[in-house]
Structure formats: structure tokens, C-alpha cells
Amino acid sequence: MMNFDTGYLVGITGNSGCGQSTAAGFITEQCAGVCSLDRIAHRLLSKAYVLRDLADGFSRSSFLTMNENEIRSELRSIVFDDPDKMLILNSILHPRMIRWASTSAASLKGSRGMRVLEGALIFELGIDRYLDYTIVIEDTPERSAERLAERDDISTEYALKRWKRQLPINAKANRADYVVHNSQGLGYMKQQILNIFEELESRLLI
């Protein structure tokens, strides 16, 4: 865990569809900044050097002329039931996402206020080592898959497969500094998040 003189880096995570993006949205005004790990991955898909790696890795030159949405749709169809192809995709994106997290954490060292990174893969990628505190949003696979399917316009079957490829939610909860239960409505989850950030803010003032 990194210590900062005047600020904290806080991670909000869970498995896909648990509600970490929604939870981060509740505290946007209380933070110096909120960033989405998914957004970083999507941004990478617009980079020419990433497109070249995808074209080479999957032997598909068509990636070079696709836009981000087309690439994401094509990748879903390619890696859906193929663990080997999922490994290829992860080998292209994950090291770059980790480097981004490391560089960003170093650049923010000593900065004022709290900054939040939200995303499902914080523990899987080892990004938690750059954070001062981690919050896990906990929910069931079934409810999470329904949310994810509606949000990303995918089948619940595919959403559940994404869930199962991630660390078990109880393992994440055991590693977290705080656990928030997303099982009793948005109002209940929001209050839990606000209580945690009120506690963190009080620590900044000590």
C-alpha cells in the first residue's frame, strides 16, 4: 500500500456487473477525480499500436480499419468460448493497463484529495498495490449478469462467463478494506459508500 502525505488513491471494484461504476458515481463530487479502468481499456482500442498487435495476435488485418465499437463487438465474438484467444487479448491489453496504473499512481504521489479508480479487474491485475484503500461492491452472479447484459447489450450467458473468469467475489471481499453490499437497492448502497468516504475524508484531516 502506498502512503501519501496529502491524499489517497481509492479503488472501487467487484466482479463485472456488481455496481462499482454506479458506486463511483455517488462520490464524484467528493473526489479530486474518478477514473474507470474499463475506459482505459476502451481508449487503448483506439491506439494504432494496439490495433497492430490485435491484427497480428488474431491474424485479422481488418482490425486496422475498425472503430472502437466494431473492435469490441468483434473481440466478444472471437474470445467468447475460446480461453486461448482470451489469453491473447489479455496479453495485449493487461500489461498496458498495469503500466498506466503504475505511471498514474506515481504522478499523483503527494497530490491533494482523494482520487478513485473503479473497475472489475483491480485485484486480477495487481493494481491494488498502487492504492491506499480498496472497496469491494458485492452482489450475486445472477443480478450482476442481468445488469451487465442490459448495459453492454450482451446475453446473460456471456455476462456470466465474464463473471466466472474473474476472481471469486468472496476472495475480493476478503482482500478489501471495505465491503459494500449491493443487495438492498441503490439508496442503501449509496449510503454505505458515502459513509466510507466520510470516514476517509476525516482521516485526511487528521
N, C-alpha and C positions, 0 to 999 in steps of 0.2 A: 504494500500500500504506500502511495506517495503522500507526503505531507506538504502542505502549502501554508505559507505564513498568513495569507490574507484571503484564501478562497478554497473551495472544494470542487472536485470533479466527482459527479454522482452518476452512476449507471442505473438505468431502469430496464429490466429485462424480464424474460419469461419465455415460454415457447410461443411459436407463431400463433397469433390469434388470441393470446391471453389478455391483451388490452394495454400493453406497455406504451403504445403510441398515444392512446387516449389518456392514460395516466400522466404522461409527459405534458400533454396539452393543458392539464389542470394547473400546472405550476409555471407556465411560460412567463407570466408577469413577475413572478418572484425570482426569476433566474437571470443571470447575465447572458445566457444563451442556451438553446436547446437544439441538439443535432440528432438526426436519425441515421443509424447505421445502414438501414435499407437505402436511404437516399444516397449515401456514399457509394454503395454498390451500383445503384442505378446510374449515378454520374460516371462511374468507371466505364459503363457500357457505351458511353458516347465518345470515349477516347480512342484515337486511331491505333495506338499501340496495343490496347486491349482487344480491339476488333481483329487485328492481325493475329494475335495469339489464339483467339477463338477460331478464326478461319483455319489456322494451322492445326490446332488441337482437335477440331472436329472434322477436318478435311472438307470444309464448306466455304468456298470463296464468296458465297452470297452474303455472308456476314459483313463483308466490307462495304456493302451498299445499303444495308438495312438501317432503319432508325431504331431508337431505343425500345419503343413498344413492340416493334416487329421482332427484335432480337429476343426480348423477354418471352414473347409468345413462342418463338421457335425453340428457345432453350427449354421451356417447360415440356414441349413435345419430345425433345431429344432425351432429356435426363429423367423423365417421369418414372420409368420402370428399369432404368439401367444404372446400377451403382457405379460401374466403371466410368461411364460418361459423367456422372455426378462428381466423381473424383477429379476428372479433367477440369470441369468448370471450377470446382473449389480450388484447384491448384493455380488457376489463373487469377481468380478474384481475391481469395482469402489472404495471401501474403501482402497484397497491395492494401487491403483494408487494415491489416495489422500495422503496416508501416505508417499509414495515415494516422491511426490512433496514437502510435508512439510519438510521431512528429508533433501532432496537435497537443498532446499532453505536455511535452517538453516546452512548447512555445507558450503554453498557458501557465507554466510554473510561476507562482508568486502573484498571479493576477487576482483582482478583487472579485468577490461574489461567488455564487455557485453556477457552475455550468453542467448541463445534463446531456448525457449520451443515452439514447434509447435504441434498443434493438434486441432481437431474439438470440443472437449468436455471441453475446459478450463473453460468456463463460467458455463456449466452444472454441473461440479464437484466442482465449487467454488475455483478452483486452482488460479484464477486471484488474490485472496487475498495475494498470495505469490509473486506476480510480481510487478515490478515498473511501467511497461508500457505494454499496450496491443494494438495489431494491428489486425484489422479485415479485412480479404480478402472477398470482397463482389461480388457475382455473382448470376445468376438466377438458379432456381432449375433444369431447363431443361439442360442447359450447364453443370452444375455440375454433374448431373446424368450421362450424356454421358461420362464425364471424369472418373467418379468413376466406371462405368460399364466396361470401357476398361481397367482401371488399375487393378481392382480386379477380372476381368473375371466373372462378375455377370450381371444379367439382369438390364435394366434401371428401371424396375418396383421395384426391390429390392432396387436399389440405391435411388429412390425417397422415398421409405418407410424409409430408414435410415435418409434422409434429414428431413422428417416430424416428426421424433421422437426427433429431436434436437430443440433448441430454434429458434424462427424466426430470420432470418438473420438481419432484421432491428432492433430487440431488442439487438442483439450483437453489431451492429454498434453504437447504442445509448450509450452503456456502454464502448466503446473502447476509447482509447486516440487518435488513428489514424485509418482511414478507407482507404483502397486501393481498387480500382475498377478494377476487372479482366474482363473487357469487350471490351478492345481495343487491345488485343494481348499481348504477353509475354514481348515485348520491353517496352510497356507502363507501365505494372505492375512492371517490373524490375526497371525502373527509379523512380517510386513512392517509392518503398522500399529503394532504395539507398539514395534518398533524406531524408527519415525519419531517416535512420541510420546515415547519415551525421549530421543531427541535434542532434541526441542523443550523438554522439561522441563529438560534440562541447560542450555539457553540461558536459561531463566527464572531460573536460579540464579546466572548469571554477574553 
